[in-house]
Amino acid sequence: MVSSLLLSGNTEALSETVVAVAQSEKSKYSDAFTQFVEALYERFDFTAALALAKDIGKAASDDLLLKGHAAELQA
């Protein structure tokens, strides 16, 4: 969900919906995508978000469905 919202540019949905879900589920599940959203929209930690953008690019390049969008997600 995070990658599709990032690719669509729907930052309003990211800040309203995904942050709440990421917060409630982070004890059970966390990856580069959810950590990026948390860093950017919850903590406003731009340095951490930039570092996590590289991790998002790597995770996307390893994903069958996101492979073609890895560079776009990392930028």
C-alpha positions as CSV (number, residue, x, y, z in Angstrom):
1,M,0.0,0.0,0.0
2,V,2.8,2.4,0.8
3,S,4.5,1.9,-2.5
4,S,1.3,2.5,-4.5
5,L,0.6,5.7,-2.6
6,L,4.2,6.9,-3.0
7,L,4.0,6.2,-6.8
8,S,0.7,7.9,-7.1
9,G,1.8,11.0,-5.2
10,N,-1.2,10.7,-2.8
11,T,0.6,12.1,0.2
12,E,-2.7,13.0,1.9
13,A,-3.7,9.3,2.1
14,L,-0.2,8.4,3.3
15,S,-0.3,10.9,6.1
16,E,-3.9,10.1,7.1
17,T,-4.3,6.4,6.7
18,V,-0.9,4.7,6.4
19,V,0.7,6.4,9.4
20,A,-2.1,5.1,11.6
21,V,-1.9,1.6,10.3
22,A,1.9,1.6,10.5
23,Q,1.8,2.8,14.1
24,S,-0.7,0.2,15.2
25,E,1.1,-2.7,13.5
26,K,4.7,-1.8,14.0
27,S,5.1,-4.2,16.9
28,K,4.0,-7.0,14.5
29,Y,5.4,-5.8,11.2
30,S,8.0,-3.3,10.0
31,D,9.9,-2.8,6.8
32,A,11.6,0.0,4.9
33,F,8.3,1.3,3.5
34,T,6.5,1.5,6.8
35,Q,9.7,2.9,8.6
36,F,9.9,5.6,5.9
37,V,6.3,6.7,6.4
38,E,6.8,6.7,10.2
39,A,10.1,8.7,9.9
40,L,8.6,11.3,7.5
41,Y,5.0,11.7,8.6
42,E,5.2,10.9,12.3
43,R,8.6,12.1,13.5
44,F,9.3,14.5,10.7
45,D,12.9,13.1,10.6
46,F,13.9,14.0,7.0
47,T,17.5,12.6,7.5
48,A,16.1,9.2,8.4
49,A,13.5,9.3,5.6
50,L,16.3,10.0,3.1
51,A,18.3,7.1,4.4
52,L,15.3,4.8,4.3
53,A,14.6,5.9,0.7
54,K,17.7,4.0,-0.3
55,D,16.4,0.9,1.6
56,I,13.0,1.3,-0.2
57,G,14.8,1.3,-3.6
58,K,16.7,-1.9,-2.6
59,A,13.5,-3.6,-1.3
60,A,11.6,-2.6,-4.5
61,S,14.4,-3.9,-6.7
62,D,14.1,-7.3,-5.0
63,D,10.3,-7.4,-5.3
64,L,8.8,-9.0,-8.4
65,L,6.0,-6.4,-8.7
66,L,8.0,-3.3,-7.8
67,K,11.2,-4.0,-9.6
68,G,10.3,-1.7,-12.5
69,H,9.6,1.2,-10.1
70,A,12.7,0.8,-7.8
71,A,14.5,3.9,-9.1
72,E,11.3,6.0,-8.9
73,L,10.6,4.9,-5.3
74,Q,14.2,5.6,-4.2
75,A,14.2,9.1,-5.6
